[in-house]
Amino acid sequence: MRAWLVVGLLWVVALLNYLDRVMITTMRSSLLQAVPMSDAQFGLLTSVFLWVYALLSPFAGYLADRFSRSGVIVGSLLVWSALTWLTGHAKTFEQLLVVRALTGISEATYIPAALALIADYHRGHTRSLATGIHMTGISVGAGLGGLGGWLAEREDWSYAFSLFGIFGMVYAVLLLFLLRDAPRSIAANSPNTGLVEAMRSLFRQGAFFIMLGYWGLLGMAGWAVVGWLPTYLKEHFQLTQGAAGLSATGYLQAATLAGLLVGGAWADRWSRSNERARILVPFIGLCVAAPAVLIMATTHVLALAIAGLMLYGFGNSFISSNMMPILCMVVDARCRATGYGVLNLCSCVVGGLSLYAGGALRDAQIQLSQLFLWSAAAILVCAGLMLLVKPAHPTGETSI
């Protein structure tokens, strides 16, 4: 019972994690009226968050492997919520840039610690579903990110940051009393490795290099869609800022939510008879997602674009339910959070570049649809790389 309680508690944190970072992308017009900046600078606000988030991720993951996972989670939520509140009080582009970079530092510590904690509690045939349920919190948070644009139209661009920042700080205090670490496995209870030794352990695995490749490419594709889709829908289909933001986040995240649950449950069930099920399920999802992005980028019919968007969200989410379970099959149990942090480093650096590239393309008068076409090609390459991963620990638990 406690294993599922932990998933429920972390679900809310995951929601806030993505809500706080994504909602700025849905209030472009309101933000530019209050704080003048170019499209490239607007893209840089999210890019700098991702780059800082990425650079700190391996060390943040190591903290979760070395110290209390629950303590790292509570501290992360408290700090980034305070910074979210502070974002709403920024007056210049430079101030926004600094506070977004600091938010990247604090948010970097959450995901590796949370997914590793869930893996500690769920060691059998519930691991993918538990991970998927937790990731639906991210989906709902990203979907609610559209509230940023909606609230900015009705109140002020800073209102949403103040509101959700305060809520996050209150919830962090509550978690301090409710969230606890799981009894660790024999492998995880072995003497802790140093950061350098942990890195050596990770990079001795050929499968980990492959995971770096496809996770990086998915970061490029995923952040290009998340970061620039509201602007694309607004301009391509002549929607209002609020309608474009809610469409981009709402439809995408509703489909993603369904895909996370289906992908997690399917992989768990199939893994009882096929040790590669947690790899094959994401492969199938990516083969669906790539053509869906092509539809979204090439159609002039809004309904078809929304359908493509939802199909992309559904198929692409299969990998999110299974990424940590796959990592558990590849690396030492003592290095799970560190490994996920390294994967985040690769994904977010590339994702930040794609967000900045979107702004640069707009400044050069090149349509955003070109960025989405490149994203579809990257997803196809990812599907091929998935099939090359060979589990070193099929059950997801190591013995040392």
C-alpha positions, -999 to 999 in steps of 0.1 A, spaced: 0 0 0 28 25 9 44 18 -25 13 32 -42 10 61 -17 44 72 -26 34 73 -63 4 94 -54 24 119 -33 50 122 -61 23 126 -87 15 161 -74 52 170 -73 56 159 -109 26 180 -119 41 211 -103 75 202 -118 63 206 -154 36 232 -148 61 256 -134 85 251 -162 61 249 -192 36 277 -186 60 304 -197 58 291 -232 20 297 -234 21 334 -224 44 347 -251 23 377 -262 15 389 -226 51 384 -215 66 403 -245 42 432 -238 55 435 -202 92 426 -209 103 434 -245 125 407 -261 132 391 -294 119 356 -304 154 342 -300 155 357 -264 121 342 -256 133 308 -268 165 314 -247 143 316 -215 134 280 -218 168 270 -233 188 283 -204 165 265 -180 172 233 -199 209 238 -202 214 245 -165 190 217 -156 210 194 -179 244 203 -166 233 197 -130 214 165 -136 242 139 -133 253 154 -100 217 157 -89 211 121 -97 243 112 -77 229 130 -47 198 109 -48 219 77 -50 242 88 -22 218 104 2 181 103 11 159 103 -20 129 117 -1 150 145 14 163 155 -21 128 155 -34 114 178 -7 143 202 -9 140 204 -46 103 212 -45 107 239 -18 135 257 -37 120 257 -72 86 267 -59 102 298 -42 119 306 -75 87 302 -94 71 328 -71 102 350 -77 98 347 -115 65 365 -113 84 395 -97 110 398 -124 110 432 -143 136 427 -170 147 400 -195 180 397 -176 162 391 -143 140 365 -160 170 348 -175 188 345 -141 157 332 -122 150 306 -149 186 294 -147 183 291 -109 150 272 -113 168 248 -136 193 240 -108 166 232 -83 143 212 -106 172 191 -118 173 172 -85 137 160 -87 131 135 -116 161 112 -110 154 110 -73 116 104 -78 120 77 -105 147 59 -84 125 60 -53 96 45 -73 119 18 -86 130 11 -50 93 5 -40 82 -13 -71 106 -42 -79 83 -66 -97 57 -65 -124 43 -31 -113 74 -10 -121 64 3 -155 28 11 -145 39 28 -113 64 49 -134 37 56 -159 12 68 -133 38 91 -119 46 105 -153 9 112 -159 15 139 -132 40 154 -157 15 151 -184 -13 168 -164 12 195 -153 23 202 -189 -14 202 -200 -23 227 -173 6 248 -185 -19 263 -209 -34 280 -178 -4 303 -179 -16 319 -212 -52 319 -200 -44 336 -166 -21 360 -183 -49 372 -206 -73 377 -176 -50 388 -148 -14 395 -154 15 374 -168 30 371 -133 -2 359 -116 3 322 -124 39 322 -111 29 336 -78 -1 313 -74 17 280 -81 49 290 -64 30 295 -31 12 262 -35 44 243 -41 61 257 -10 31 246 12 31 211 -4 68 207 3 62 212 40 34 186 39 58 161 21 83 166 48 61 146 72 46 121 47 74 110 23 99 83 33 127 63 16 120 27 7 139 -2 22 167 -6 -4 176 -37 -23 208 -57 -14 226 -42 -43 215 -6 -35 225 -11 1 261 -20 -8 287 6 -1 281 38 -20 302 45 -51 319 78 -57 307 100 -85 337 91 -107 333 54 -100 295 57 -108 303 73 -141 327 46 -150 302 19 -141 276 36 -164 299 41 -194 312 5 -193 277 -5 -205 274 -3 -243 236 -2 -239 239 30 -219 256 47 -248 226 37 -270 202 50 -244 221 83 -245 217 85 -282 179 79 -284 171 99 -253 190 129 -267 172 127 -300 139 125 -282 148 155 -262 154 174 -294 120 164 -309 100 166 -277 111 201 -266 107 215 -301 71 204 -300 64 215 -264 82 248 -267 70 261 -301 36 243 -307 15 270 -290 31 297 -312 27 274 -343 -10 268 -337 -17 304 -330 -1 317 -362 -8 288 -386 -45 284 -377 -52 320 -365 -61 311 -329 -60 334 -299 -31 330 -274 -53 313 -249 -69 289 -274 -35 280 -289 -19 274 -255 -48 252 -242 -50 233 -275 -12 227 -277 -10 215 -241 -45 201 -234 -49 178 -264 -12 167 -263 -12 159 -226 -46 142 -226 -33 117 -252 1 115 -233 -17 106 -201 -36 77 -218 -3 65 -235 16 65 -202 -10 42 -186 -13 19 -216 24 18 -222 31 10 -186 4 -16 -181 12 -33 -215 50 -35 -208 44 -49 -173 20 -76 -186 42 -85 -216 74 -86 -195 61 -117 -177 67 -137 -209 93 -115 -228 123 -99 -211 125 -73 -239 89 -61 -235 99 -29 -219 120 -21 -249 96 -33 -276 66 -14 -263 84 20 -266 97 10 -301 61 4 -312 51 38 -298 78 57 -316 68 40 -349 34 56 -344 46 90 -332 69 98 -361 42 99 -389 19 117 -365 43 146 -363 45 147 -401 7 150 -402 7 178 -377 34 198 -395 20 195 -430 -18 198 -427 -38 230 -431 -68 215 -413 -69 222 -376 -88 189 -368 -61 168 -385 -33 188 -368 -50 180 -334 -54 144 -344 -17 141 -353 -8 159 -321 -28 134 -300 -14 104 -318 21 117 -313 15 122 -276 0 87 -272 28 68 -289 57 89 -277 47 85 -241 53 47 -241 90 54 -236 84 76 -206 67 47 -187 96 24 -194 128 46 -194 137 40 -158 126 3 -159 149 -1 -190 177 17 -171 173 -7 -142 178 -36 -167 211 -20 -179 230 -4 -150 241 -11 -114 213 -6 -89 235 19 -70 237 42 -101 201 44 -112 195 80 -103 229 90 -115 223 73 -148 190 90 -153 207 123 -145 232 117 -173 204 109 -197 187 141 -187 220 160 -194 220 147 -229 183 152 -236 181 187 -222 212 201 -238 199 189 -272 164 200 -263 175 235 -254 194 238 -287 162 228 -306 142 255 -286 167 281 -294 168 270 -330 131 275 -333 135 311 -323 164 316 -346 144 301 -375 116 325 -368 140 354 -368 153 342 -402 117 340 -415 117 302 -417 85 284 -408 83 264 -376 69 234 -396 105 227 -407 115 222 -371 87 197 -367 97 178 -398 133 174 -385 117 162 -352 98 135 -370 130 122 -386 147 122 -352 119 100 -338 124 74 -365 161 72 -357 152 67 -321 130 38 -329 158 21 -346 182 27 -317 157 12 -293 161 -22 -309 198 -23 -302 195 -22 -264 204 -55 -248 194 -59 -211 223 -68 -188 199 -75 -159 165 -86 -174 147 -85 -141 158 -50 -133 176 -59 -101 214 -64 -98 233 -85 -74 267 -75 -62 
